[in-house]
Structures are given as C-alpha cells and as structure tokens.
Amino acid sequence: MEKVRLGMVGLGNMGSHHISYLNTVDGAVLSAVCDADPARTAKYGQGSVQQFSHYQQMIDSGAVDALVIATPHFQHGEICRAAFAKGIHVLCEKPLAVTIGDARATIAAHAKSPNLKFALVFQQRATHLYSKMRDLVASGDLGTITRISWFVTDWFRGWSYYASGGWRATWAGEGGGVLLNQCPHNLDLLQWIAGMMPRRITAVAFLGKTHPIETEDEASAILEFDNGAIGHFVTSTGEAPGTNRLEICGDRGKLVAEHQKLTFTRTRRCVREVREKDPAVFPAVEAWDIDIPYKSTKAEGHAVITQNFVNAILKNEPLISDGDDGVKQVELSNAILMAGITRQSIELPLDAGAYDAFLKEMTQKYGGQKKLETREAVVDMSASFSR
Ligand SMILES: NC(=O)c1ccc[n+]([C@@H]2O[C@H](COP(=O)([O-])OP(=O)(O)OC[C@H]3O[C@@H](n4cnc5c(N)ncnc54)[C@H](O)[C@@H]3O)[C@@H](O)[C@H]2O)c1
C-alpha cells in the first residue's frame, strides 16, 4: 500500500477539522466521506471523494483502508466494530465509548484482528508540556509518586455551546457531560503521565449545576492508587476564570504545570529518607525551583496523531495512543461520574453491568430535561483543538 485511503465518518466540528489538515499528512488520501446530513457529505465529497450516508455502505464499498470516526460518542463503538469485521483500520475520536462495557466490547472485537491498527485521538499526548512531564516521571527524576492533583476548571462553556447540537449534554444523545466530553484528554494524560490507574474513586458530581443541561457540568474526585499515592481531579464548565494546574509530588520533589510554565521543585535528599532518618524534630528539606524548558520544534495537535496512525499502517510505527488507552479513559470518566452522583466509592476495574444500570437510571430520571432550543451548528472549537 503506497497511500492509506481514509474515510471520514462524521463531518461536524471535528470531522471537518481533520479534513482541513489531511493534505499535510504524508501517505494519506481522503477517499470517502460519510455523514447523516447530506449537505455535509456534499460539501466535503468533492472530486474523487465518494459520498455515503451510512458508515456500513462506506465500509462495504472497498473505497477505504481506514476510518476516522468523528460522530457523537454513542456511535463510536459500533462503527469501530463494523470496520474491524471488514479488515479496516480505525482512528477513533475520544471518547472510545460512552460506557465501559461498550469500550471493552470494542477492544475484544479488535483482539480478533490484531494486525489492524486501532488508534485514539488523544492529541494532548503530543503536546511538549505533557510529554515532558511524562518523561520526567518515567525517568524516575521525581522519585515515587505520592500525589497527583489536577485542577482543570478552564473548560468554560456558555449556553450557546450546549445549544449547538441536540445530542450535547443529554443522557440519550451523549451519555455524560464534562467528564465524557471535555475531560477525556485530562483523564488520559493523568493515567499516562502517572503510569498507573487508581484502584478506588470517591467523588461528588452535579447535574446541570451551572447550565440548563441534563448531564454533569461539575465534578471533584479523589483517586486512590495501589502504591499509596492519592489523586485529585477537579473540573467544571461553569467556572471563570478557570484554573489549569497539574501538580505531581514524588519523594524527590514536585512538578507543577500552570500558565504554560513547568516548574520542578527538586529536593536535595529523598523526602522519605529525611522523614525516616533525620533526627531533627522539624527537619528541613532543602529544595530548588527549576524552570524546565519543554518547548521543542516537534509538531503538536491532531495532525500528529493522524500522521502517526498512517505511519503505523504503512511502516508499523508504534501508536501514540491506542484502543487500550481509550478503555482506561472511559473507565475513569464512568467511575468518577457514578461515584459523584451516587456518593459511593467505586472500585476499579469498574463493573460494566453496574454502570449500564446507572446510565439507564440517569436516562430514565433526567432524560429530556435539557432546556435549550438546539440548533445543529458547526461552532468554532479551535480553542479546544489547541489544548
Ligand atoms: N479530539 C478533540 O480535541 C475533539 C474535539 C471536539 C470533538 N471531539 C469528538 O469528536 C466527536 C464529534 O464531535 P463534534 O463536536 O464534531 O460533533 P458535531 O455534532 O459537530 O458533529 C457530529 C457529526 O456527526 C454526524 N453524525 C451523527 N450520527 C452519524 C452517523 N451515525 N453516521 C454518520 N454521521 C453521523 C452529524 O450529522 C454531525 O455532522 C465527539 O465524539 C467529540 O468528543 C474531539
């Protein structure tokens, strides 16, 4: 195969954004587009690009080697599975699924065709800031992680955003709110940088606290890890000016990312050793603040993920983020939401049946309560795209 023939499913904000840079991706060509809205397929299905109104027709057409899926979340799993069944590679938008059960079913379907590439769009892994943080943690410079805290309340959204699509922030159409739509990137980064998943989650979450929507727009969680480390995750789409501060403590110092600055406060001695061996009643822990230069000339953004996906197909390049990463993120989003609404701690791995029952209950109790006149509009999401 000289060029990977890509089929784009879903031509709204994200699908149209992917198409906008595809001519910069080496080894890729857009060969087909698919959307439930014929006006959108007509707009992007120019020249030799074939148009389809249903993803199954596109999959069966023989016109594509790989799909890029950018529909609302509920369809991601079924479209992935239909593609794998026909030997087609998949690059899927986040989140991989609405529920952990659906995410696991997709991974199981992919396991039957492991030669197919299955990637997730977690483009923030390619940002210089977060990849540097991961390097510093993985290299052991920070020592053993003892705490990871992320205040990410700068996902501010007004009513117009929620009105811009009938599916947004509804139980039946989206299946969740800020934890499933805005936070997948942060939750993915949290476990990717820490290199571990929590084993228990306690949380509070609020449905439509600051917007006339059905699903959650605010959540605060406490994460417990097997090594004794503790995590905090605080988010909202209603707070302004928001905060975005990621703080990771280890027994060799503290790493803080805020305002596009990365500071490593490095301790001279291992904190655990000072605690255990220093005879002083109030021992001092000598430390230095170091500004970590993290910017590089490497590209960032969605195009990096798409190029990596194409390279994986053509040259077997390792994927930046794969299907298993997608499952971990869905598990974190689901567990925080369920813990936050039920006010009961949740043990991981999350029980898929229990989550399905929870989602059904949410849909029955609160479905149909979004109080916004919606319009299907393509809104400018470039601010989200750059994050
Ligand atoms: N990675 C990122 O930074 C990022 C940013 C924004 C959105 N997203 C993700 O992209 C996905 C789409 O979000 P959006 O903002 O583009 O939504 P959108 O509403 O703007 O677009 C969705 C499109 O899918 C089409 N569609 C719906 N059902 C379909 C079906 N069964 N087959 C074909 N087309 C169908 C709709 O007609 C619409 O054109 C979501 O899962 C979202 O989480 C990712």
The ligand as a Tripos MOL2 file, in Angstrom:
@<TRIPOS>MOLECULE
LIG
   44    48     1     0     0
SMALL
NO_CHARGES

@<TRIPOS>ATOM
      1 N1        -10.0020   15.3790   19.9730 N.am      1 LIG1
      2 C1        -10.5820   16.5420   20.1720 C.2       1 LIG1
      3 O1         -9.9400   17.5280   20.5210 O.2       1 LIG1
      4 C2        -12.0690   16.6870   19.9520 C.ar      1 LIG1
      5 C3        -12.6290   17.9730   19.8980 C.ar      1 LIG1
      6 C4        -14.0040   18.0670   19.6390 C.ar      1 LIG1
      7 C5        -14.7780   16.9130   19.4840 C.ar      1 LIG1
      8 N2        -14.1910   15.6720   19.5940 N.ar      1 LIG1
      9 C6        -15.0120   14.4630   19.4640 C.3       1 LIG1
     10 O2        -15.4860   14.3500   18.1270 O.3       1 LIG1
     11 C7        -16.8000   13.7460   18.1370 C.3       1 LIG1
     12 C8        -17.7380   14.6380   17.3160 C.3       1 LIG1
     13 O3        -17.8330   15.8900   17.9660 O.3       1 LIG1
     14 P1        -18.2360   17.2000   17.1100 P.3       1 LIG1
     15 O4        -18.0190   18.3420   18.0250 O.co2     1 LIG1
     16 O5        -17.5390   17.1800   15.8020 O.co2     1 LIG1
     17 O6        -19.8030   16.9380   16.9090 O.3       1 LIG1
     18 P2        -20.7470   17.5910   15.7970 P.3       1 LIG1
     19 O7        -22.1280   17.4930   16.3130 O.co2     1 LIG1
     20 O8        -20.2160   18.9180   15.3880 O.co2     1 LIG1
     21 O9        -20.5680   16.6030   14.5340 O.3       1 LIG1
     22 C9        -21.0320   15.2840   14.5220 C.3       1 LIG1
     23 C10       -21.3400   14.9050   13.0850 C.3       1 LIG1
     24 O10       -21.6590   13.5090   13.0350 O.3       1 LIG1
     25 C11       -22.7760   13.3340   12.1710 C.3       1 LIG1
     26 N3        -23.4110   12.0590   12.5230 N.ar      1 LIG1
     27 C12       -24.1940   11.7630   13.5840 C.ar      1 LIG1
     28 N4        -24.5170   10.4550   13.5880 N.ar      1 LIG1
     29 C13       -23.9070    9.9110   12.4970 C.ar      1 LIG1
     30 C14       -23.8680    8.6000   11.9450 C.ar      1 LIG1
     31 N5        -24.4680    7.5700   12.5350 N.pl3     1 LIG1
     32 N6        -23.1540    8.4080   10.7920 N.ar      1 LIG1
     33 C15       -22.5250    9.4400   10.1900 C.ar      1 LIG1
     34 N7        -22.5440   10.7120   10.6640 N.ar      1 LIG1
     35 C16       -23.2140   10.9270   11.8110 C.ar      1 LIG1
     36 C17       -23.6410   14.5660   12.4100 C.3       1 LIG1
     37 O11       -24.5430   14.7870   11.3460 O.3       1 LIG1
     38 C18       -22.5560   15.6470   12.5200 C.3       1 LIG1
     39 O12       -22.2300   16.1880   11.2460 O.3       1 LIG1
     40 C19       -17.2300   13.6050   19.5940 C.3       1 LIG1
     41 O13       -17.0980   12.2700   19.9940 O.3       1 LIG1
     42 C20       -16.2500   14.5020   20.3430 C.3       1 LIG1
     43 O14       -15.9520   14.0300   21.6470 O.3       1 LIG1
     44 C21       -12.8620   15.5610   19.8030 C.ar      1 LIG1
@<TRIPOS>BOND
     1     1     2 1
     2     2     3 2
     3     2     4 1
     4     4     5 ar
     5     4    44 ar
     6     5     6 ar
     7     6     7 ar
     8     7     8 ar
     9     8     9 1
    10     8    44 ar
    11     9    10 1
    12     9    42 1
    13    10    11 1
    14    11    12 1
    15    11    40 1
    16    12    13 1
    17    13    14 1
    18    14    15 2
    19    14    16 1
    20    14    17 1
    21    17    18 1
    22    18    19 2
    23    18    20 1
    24    18    21 1
    25    21    22 1
    26    22    23 1
    27    23    24 1
    28    23    38 1
    29    24    25 1
    30    25    26 1
    31    25    36 1
    32    26    27 ar
    33    26    35 ar
    34    27    28 ar
    35    28    29 ar
    36    29    30 ar
    37    29    35 ar
    38    30    31 1
    39    30    32 ar
    40    32    33 ar
    41    33    34 ar
    42    34    35 ar
    43    36    37 1
    44    36    38 1
    45    38    39 1
    46    40    41 1
    47    40    42 1
    48    42    43 1
@<TRIPOS>SUBSTRUCTURE
     1 LIG1         1 GROUP 0 **** ****
